[in-house]
Amino acid sequence: MPYRSTEVLSPGPKDKAPLHSVILAHDARHLRRKLLHLENDDVVMLDLKEAAMLADGDLLVLEGGGYIRIVAAPEALYEIRPRDPLHLVELAWHLGNRHLPAQIETNRILISRDPVIRAMLEGLGATVVDVSEPFQPLRGAYHAAGGHDHGHHHNHG
């Protein structure tokens, strides 16, 4: 039976039991209108008024009742460990200056794998390890304002 959803509960309430789930990588969770394939081979037509960045645990509200849980897929990432808290801030600044999606935690940063960035981070004294985990980077300061038009310039040289 095909499902249809026009609403997202973010974050999804823990007391709402989903009928099914859909597993999506980070870059596949920015959606507005798409046919999503569930883990049981059913489909749900997502038809939102505007694009949304879905997070692990969000719930798609189904027409006619019920929910579909969004599950973040494990991805090939780098786990970046700093020497100390100040070093974490410095590493986050370098990644942000390159506009890289990053999941920043109190003692580590996760980013998508890129050998050039790995070499830069190791050159800055970070410990970088390959991991496979769900990826939930920060949405950014411009997310709620409707987007970041990139009408400015940076000297990345």
LINKA-V719960 format. One record per helix or strand. SS is the DSSP state (h for helix, s for strand). FROM is the first residue (numbers start at 0). LEN is the number of residues. Records with the same first field share a line. If there is no record, write none. Layout:
BEGIN
SS: FROM-LEN ; FROM-LEN
END
This chain:
BEGIN
s: 2-7 ; 19-5 ; 29-8 ; 42-11 ; 58-4 ; 66-6 ; 73-8 ; 102-2 ; 108-4 ; 126-8
h: 25-3 ; 84-13 ; 114-9
END
